[in-house]
Amino acid sequence: MHASPPPRPGTMDGPGPLSALERRVLTALLRGEGEALAALRAQLAAASVLSRTHSGVGFMTRLTVPDSVPVIGPGAAPRLRPVQALHPQLPEPAEFVLQLRDGRLASLEAFCFAGSWPTDGDSFRTVD
């Protein structure tokens, strides 16, 4: 079976469900204790993709969360550190950064520092 070609830089897809890679990385980003992280995990359970733009070295996924899911209050946002993930086709780990806006999950940015973004998202393994 042949791997599908990578999306061309600048191409966009969505709306739709989160990919398995996005869900796995977001779960890793939201690990921990506290009410704010619990609220963000509840948002993740209901979140979907508004759009996903491919850059050739990663992607930017804009997220949407239904209005019925509670937001976190101003000043309650936890410090979210980037998550790194290894892939056999990349010489260095890729990095994933989550952004919040108005107490909601807003976007997930993924990028690699060397090479091109792999087409096989299932081979990424987060670094703890």
N, CA, C and O of each residue as an XYZ file, in Angstrom:
512
protein
N       0.839     -1.177      0.000
C       0.000      0.000      0.000
C       0.887      1.244      0.000
O       1.843      1.319      0.772
N       0.586      2.200     -0.840
C       1.381      3.419     -0.962
C       0.857      4.478     -0.008
O      -0.351      4.619      0.183
N       1.782      5.222      0.589
C       1.391      6.335      1.451
C       0.838      7.451      0.585
O       1.309      7.683     -0.529
N      -0.157      8.134      1.103
C      -0.703      9.255      0.345
C       0.307     10.396      0.350
O       1.064     10.554      1.308
N       0.322     11.190     -0.718
C       1.273     12.306     -0.750
C       0.906     13.326      0.327
O      -0.264     13.452      0.690
N       1.895     14.050      0.836
C       1.589     15.061      1.847
C       0.762     16.181      1.241
O       0.895     16.489      0.056
N      -0.094     16.790      2.057
C      -0.850     17.945      1.546
C       0.106     19.051      1.122
O       1.129     19.278      1.768
N      -0.227     19.729      0.047
C       0.593     20.848     -0.412
C       0.540     21.985      0.601
O      -0.506     22.248      1.195
N       1.674     22.658      0.796
C       1.659     23.814      1.701
C       0.582     24.819      1.280
O       0.416     25.126      0.099
N      -0.124     25.307      2.260
C      -1.185     26.275      2.013
C      -2.545     25.643      1.815
O      -3.551     26.351      1.802
N      -2.608     24.312      1.659
C      -3.914     23.678      1.502
C      -4.616     23.644      2.847
O      -3.987     23.623      3.905
N      -5.922     23.639      2.776
C      -6.740     23.705      3.974
C      -7.810     22.630      3.889
O      -8.330     22.341      2.811
N      -8.135     22.038      5.034
C      -9.284     21.149      5.093
C     -10.074     21.425      6.359
O      -9.672     22.245      7.185
N     -11.186     20.748      6.509
C     -12.093     20.966      7.630
C     -13.346     21.616      7.107
O     -13.372     21.991      5.935
N     -14.351     21.769      7.870
C     -14.479     21.322      9.259
C     -14.624     19.803      9.333
O     -14.868     19.133      8.330
N     -14.469     19.285     10.537
C     -14.589     17.856     10.735
C     -14.063     17.447     12.095
O     -13.834     18.286     12.965
N     -13.875     16.148     12.269
C     -13.385     15.652     13.562
C     -11.882     15.867     13.717
O     -11.162     16.057     12.737
N     -11.434     15.833     14.943
C     -10.001     15.865     15.223
C      -9.367     14.579     14.700
O      -9.992     13.518     14.725
N      -8.140     14.677     14.232
C      -7.412     13.469     13.837
C      -6.965     12.736     15.103
O      -6.968     13.300     16.197
N      -6.586     11.487     14.936
C      -6.086     10.713     16.079
C      -4.845     11.385     16.674
O      -4.686     11.424     17.894
N      -3.967     11.915     15.814
C      -2.769     12.608     16.292
C      -3.154     13.852     17.094
O      -2.626     14.067     18.185
N      -4.055     14.665     16.574
C      -4.479     15.875     17.292
C      -5.068     15.515     18.654
O      -4.747     16.153     19.656
N      -5.918     14.508     18.696
C      -6.551     14.107     19.963
C      -5.492     13.608     20.952
O      -5.540     13.945     22.135
N      -4.537     12.806     20.468
C      -3.488     12.263     21.334
C      -2.616     13.388     21.903
O      -2.292     13.387     23.090
N      -2.241     14.341     21.056
C      -1.389     15.446     21.499
C      -2.153     16.368     22.451
O      -1.605     16.794     23.468
N      -3.394     16.674     22.138
C      -4.187     17.539     23.022
C      -4.398     16.879     24.380
O      -4.379     17.560     25.405
N      -4.595     15.581     24.402
C      -4.727     14.860     25.668
C      -3.439     15.004     26.475
O      -3.494     15.226     27.685
N      -2.288     14.882     25.826
C      -1.002     15.050     26.512
C      -0.824     16.484     27.015
O      -0.318     16.694     28.117
N      -1.231     17.455     26.225
C      -1.105     18.860     26.622
C      -1.963     19.198     27.836
O      -1.611     20.079     28.621
N      -3.087     18.503     27.993
C      -4.044     18.837     29.054
C      -3.957     17.906     30.260
O      -4.866     17.875     31.088
N      -2.866     17.149     30.360
C      -2.665     16.293     31.533
C      -2.405     17.151     32.753
O      -1.807     18.223     32.662
N      -2.859     16.668     33.893
C      -2.553     17.360     35.132
C      -3.776     17.551     35.988
O      -4.887     17.159     35.630
N      -3.542     18.167     37.134
C      -4.582     18.393     38.130
C      -5.113     19.823     38.032
O      -4.452     20.713     37.497
N      -6.291     20.016     38.549
C      -6.848     21.351     38.651
C      -8.133     21.523     37.863
O      -8.389     20.825     36.882
N      -8.934     22.474     38.323
C     -10.243     22.733     37.712
C     -10.119     23.221     36.283
O     -10.903     22.821     35.422
N      -9.149     24.079     36.020
C      -9.005     24.639     34.667
C      -8.667     23.539     33.670
O      -9.244     23.491     32.584
N      -7.737     22.653     34.027
C      -7.389     21.566     33.115
C      -8.569     20.609     32.932
O      -8.788     20.098     31.834
N      -9.321     20.368     33.994
C     -10.507     19.509     33.883
C     -11.525     20.143     32.936
O     -12.141     19.444     32.132
N     -11.706     21.463     33.028
C     -12.640     22.160     32.136
C     -12.157     22.102     30.689
O     -12.959     21.931     29.771
N     -10.848     22.244     30.484
C     -10.301     22.167     29.122
C     -10.426     20.749     28.558
O     -10.640     20.578     27.358
N     -10.293     19.729     29.419
C     -10.501     18.352     28.954
C     -11.967     18.131     28.562
O     -12.253     17.400     27.614
N     -12.885     18.757     29.286
C     -14.308     18.670     28.914
C     -14.527     19.352     27.561
O     -15.310     18.869     26.743
N     -13.845     20.463     27.327
C     -13.935     21.120     26.023
C     -13.386     20.213     24.930
O     -13.968     20.114     23.849
N     -12.263     19.552     25.212
C     -11.664     18.654     24.229
C     -12.633     17.545     23.845
O     -12.711     17.167     22.676
N     -13.363     17.028     24.809
C     -14.310     15.942     24.530
C     -15.371     16.375     23.519
O     -15.907     15.541     22.788
N     -15.677     17.667     23.473
C     -16.715     18.175     22.570
C     -16.148     18.925     21.367
O     -16.905     19.343     20.490
N     -14.849     19.098     21.314
C     -14.215     19.925     20.279
C     -14.216     19.249     18.916
O     -14.250     18.023     18.800
N     -14.178     20.086     17.896
C     -14.006     19.597     16.521
C     -13.127     20.599     15.774
O     -12.781     21.663     16.288
N     -12.781     20.223     14.551
C     -11.908     21.045     13.721
C     -12.752     22.046     12.932
O     -13.683     21.666     12.222
N     -12.417     23.317     13.067
C     -13.014     24.350     12.240
C     -12.285     24.396     10.903
O     -12.911     24.436      9.843
N     -10.936     24.389     10.966
C     -10.117     24.324      9.757
C      -8.735     23.825     10.126
O      -8.305     23.940     11.273
N      -8.048     23.273      9.146
C      -6.674     22.798      9.315
C      -5.881     23.257      8.092
O      -6.219     22.911      6.960
N      -4.841     24.026      8.325
C      -3.998     24.531      7.241
C      -2.644     23.845      7.314
O      -2.010     23.812      8.368
N      -2.210     23.304      6.194
C      -0.941     22.577      6.110
C       0.161     23.517      5.618
O      -0.060     24.321      4.713
N       1.347     23.410      6.218
C       2.446     24.300      5.845
C       3.603     23.586      5.142
O       4.495     24.246      4.608
N       3.603     22.275      5.135
C       4.734     21.523      4.603
C       5.681     21.085      5.709
O       6.351     20.059      5.588
N       5.739     21.864      6.795
C       6.544     21.497      7.966
C       5.664     21.326      9.204
O       6.166     21.263     10.326
N       4.358     21.252      8.993
C       3.423     21.087     10.093
C       2.033     21.502      9.675
O       1.675     21.449      8.499
N       1.251     21.921     10.666
C      -0.116     22.356     10.386
C      -0.611     23.259     11.504
O      -0.046     23.286     12.597
N      -1.665     23.990     11.215
C      -2.365     24.812     12.205
C      -3.825     24.382     12.158
O      -4.488     24.504     11.128
N      -4.314     23.882     13.279
C      -5.707     23.451     13.375
C      -6.466     24.446     14.233
O      -6.140     24.646     15.403
N      -7.471     25.062     13.653
C      -8.367     25.940     14.418
C      -9.483     25.074     14.970
O     -10.112     24.311     14.236
N      -9.725     25.195     16.269
C     -10.692     24.357     16.963
C     -11.977     25.117     17.234
O     -11.983     26.344     17.336
N     -13.067     24.367     17.349
C     -14.329     24.946     17.767
C     -14.891     24.099     18.895
O     -14.826     22.870     18.861
N     -15.441     24.770     19.890
C     -16.036     24.120     21.056
C     -17.460     24.655     21.173
O     -17.659     25.869     21.123
N     -18.463     23.775     21.328
C     -19.844     24.259     21.444
C     -20.017     25.247     22.608
O     -19.361     25.129     23.643
N     -20.906     26.211     22.415
C     -21.169     27.210     23.452
C     -21.705     26.590     24.737
O     -21.597     27.193     25.804
N     -22.279     25.395     24.648
C     -22.850     24.736     25.824
C     -21.786     24.194     26.778
O     -22.104     23.846     27.915
N     -20.543     24.116     26.339
C     -19.456     23.614     27.182
C     -18.850     24.792     27.938
O     -18.478     25.792     27.323
N     -18.745     24.688     29.271
C     -18.228     25.814     30.062
C     -16.812     26.224     29.674
O     -15.988     25.398     29.282
N     -16.554     27.531     29.796
C     -15.228     28.087     29.548
C     -14.502     28.213     30.881
O     -15.111     28.095     31.944
N     -13.200     28.453     30.815
C     -12.463     28.760     32.038
C     -12.432     30.274     32.185
O     -12.402     31.004     31.194
N     -12.438     30.734     33.419
C     -12.510     32.163     33.685
C     -11.220     32.895     33.372
O     -10.159     32.286     33.237
N     -11.327     34.227     33.259
C     -10.126     35.042     33.024
C      -9.119     34.823     34.152
O      -9.487     34.792     35.326
N      -7.886     34.676     33.797
C      -6.837     34.463     34.787
C      -6.736     33.030     35.283
O      -5.831     32.715     36.056
N      -7.644     32.149     34.856
C      -7.614     30.755     35.308
C      -6.847     29.849     34.368
O      -6.652     28.670     34.665
N      -6.406     30.382     33.233
C      -5.731     29.546     32.243
C      -4.443     28.960     32.826
O      -3.602     29.695     33.344
N      -4.293     27.651     32.740
C      -3.057     27.040     33.237
C      -1.902     27.327     32.287
O      -2.105     27.668     31.122
N      -0.713     27.186     32.795
C       0.459     27.345     31.931
C       0.575     26.077     31.091
O       0.796     24.988     31.621
N       0.427     26.227     29.800
C       0.472     25.089     28.888
C       1.827     25.069     28.186
O       2.158     25.980     27.427
N       2.583     24.051     28.439
C       3.892     23.914     27.804
C       3.749     23.130     26.514
O       2.870     22.275     26.412
N       4.584     23.399     25.535
C       4.541     22.623     24.294
C       4.792     21.139     24.574
O       5.455     20.775     25.545
N       4.251     20.306     23.707
C       4.503     18.867     23.747
C       5.366     18.527     22.545
O       5.142     19.030     21.444
N       6.340     17.680     22.763
C       7.171     17.206     21.663
C       6.794     15.762     21.345
O       6.364     15.005     22.215
N       6.969     15.402     20.071
C       6.673     14.040     19.634
C       7.726     13.585     18.646
O       8.163     14.347     17.784
N       8.123     12.346     18.781
C       9.106     11.735     17.889
C       8.405     11.050     16.727
O       7.300     10.527     16.873
N       9.051     11.059     15.589
C       8.554     10.356     14.410
C       9.762      9.744     13.706
O      10.793     10.406     13.586
N       9.666      8.489     13.233
C      10.827      7.858     12.600
C      11.357      8.591     11.369
O      12.524      8.415     11.018
N      10.544      9.401     10.709
C      10.990     10.118      9.515
C      11.593     11.490      9.833
O      12.087     12.172      8.935
N      11.554     11.893     11.096
C      12.082     13.209     11.468
C      13.360     13.056     12.285
O      13.412     12.227     13.193
N      14.398     13.849     11.975
C      15.651     13.756     12.721
C      15.563     14.366     14.127
O      16.388     14.062     14.988
N      14.572     15.219     14.356
C      14.376     15.868     15.657
C      12.898     15.791     16.004
O      12.068     15.614     15.112
N      12.548     15.921     17.286
C      11.132     15.891     17.654
C      10.350     17.050     17.028
O      10.883     18.142     16.831
N       9.096     16.792     16.727
C       8.173     17.847     16.312
C       7.612     18.487     17.576
O       7.645     17.886     18.650
N       7.100     19.698     17.447
C       6.550     20.396     18.602
C       5.105     20.777     18.339
O       4.726     21.107     17.215
N       4.305     20.726     19.395
C       2.877     21.035     19.330
C       2.561     22.071     20.401
O       2.935     21.907     21.563
N       1.871     23.139     20.004
C       1.554     24.243     20.907
C       0.051     24.501     20.860
O      -0.530     24.636     19.783
N      -0.567     24.569     22.025
C      -2.001     24.828     22.141
C      -2.214     26.280     22.534
O      -1.542     26.798     23.425
N      -3.152     26.929     21.865
C      -3.522     28.298     22.217
C      -4.977     28.318     22.677
O      -5.834     27.627     22.128
N      -5.227     29.130     23.699
C      -6.579     29.345     24.218
C      -7.023     30.746     23.832
O      -6.200     31.643     23.653
N      -8.329     30.926     23.707
C      -8.885     32.254     23.448
C     -10.215     32.353     24.191
O     -11.105     31.522     24.008
N     -10.335     33.368     25.019
C     -11.562     33.611     25.779
C     -12.002     32.378     26.562
O     -13.190     32.061     26.623
N     -11.026     31.681     27.162
C     -11.338     30.538     28.015
C     -11.667     29.252     27.273
O     -12.155     28.294     27.874
N     -11.404     29.225     25.973
C     -11.709     28.048     25.153
C     -10.475     27.582     24.386
O      -9.562     28.359     24.108
N     -10.476     26.286     24.051
C      -9.468     25.762     23.141
C      -9.611     26.505     21.824
O     -10.721     26.605     21.301
N      -8.530     27.026     21.274
C      -8.619     27.837     20.059
C      -7.863     27.226     18.881
O      -8.415     27.112     17.787
N      -6.607     26.833     19.091
C      -5.838     26.301     17.968
C      -4.707     25.409     18.464
O      -4.201     25.559     19.576
N      -4.337     24.487     17.605
C      -3.201     23.613     17.845
C      -2.242     23.812     16.679
O      -2.605     23.612     15.520
N      -1.016     24.208     17.001
C       0.002     24.386     15.976
C       1.024     23.269     16.109
O       1.487     22.967     17.209
N       1.374     22.655     14.976
C       2.358     21.577     14.951
C       3.425     21.927     13.926
O       3.113     22.413     12.839
N       4.688     21.681     14.271
C       5.759     21.981     13.326
C       6.972     21.127     13.641
O       7.188     20.705     14.777
N       7.760     20.883     12.595
C       9.022     20.181     12.773
C      10.154     21.171     12.490
O       9.989     22.129     11.735
N      11.290     20.919     13.106
C      12.437     21.810     12.974
C      13.337     21.436     11.803
O      14.099     22.266     11.309
N      13.248     20.185     11.363
C      14.083     19.706     10.265
C      13.285     18.689      9.461
O      12.581     17.853     10.028
N      13.397     18.762      8.154
C      12.687     17.825      7.297
C      11.302     18.332      6.949
O      10.938     19.469      7.248
N      10.536     17.456      6.307
C       9.157     17.768      5.925
C       8.208     16.997      6.827
O       8.558     15.950      7.371
N       7.002     17.531      6.979
C       6.022     16.892      7.851
C       5.640     15.524      7.288
O       5.271     15.423      6.118
N       5.723     14.472      8.105
C       5.377     13.125      7.645
C       3.878     12.975      7.368
O       3.053     13.656      7.977
N       3.545     12.086      6.455
C       2.129     11.834      6.149
C       1.511     10.867      7.133
O       0.289     10.840      7.272
N       2.313     10.074      7.821
C       1.823      9.055      8.739
C       1.765      9.594     10.164
O       2.755      9.534     10.893
N       0.619     10.114     10.559
C       0.458     10.653     11.902
C       0.439      9.601     12.985
O       0.692      9.913     14.149
N       0.143      8.358     12.632
C       0.079      7.286     13.631
C       1.444      6.928     14.201
O       1.515      6.311     15.264
N       2.517      7.292     13.536
C       3.860      6.936     13.995
C       4.452      7.936     14.968
O       5.555      7.717     15.471
N       3.749      9.038     15.252
C       4.228      9.997     16.248
C       4.059      9.408     17.649
O       3.044      8.780     17.949
N       5.055      9.617     18.494
C       5.004      9.210     19.894
C       5.401     10.412     20.749
O       6.495     10.960     20.617
N       4.475     10.808     21.634
C       4.754     11.977     22.469
C       5.900     11.663     23.452
O       6.066     10.531     23.906
N       6.665     12.695     23.755
C       7.777     12.597     24.690
C       7.284     13.104     26.030
O       6.808     14.235     26.129
N       7.390     12.289     27.052
C       6.920     12.698     28.378
C       7.982     13.422     29.152
O       7.746     13.833     30.288
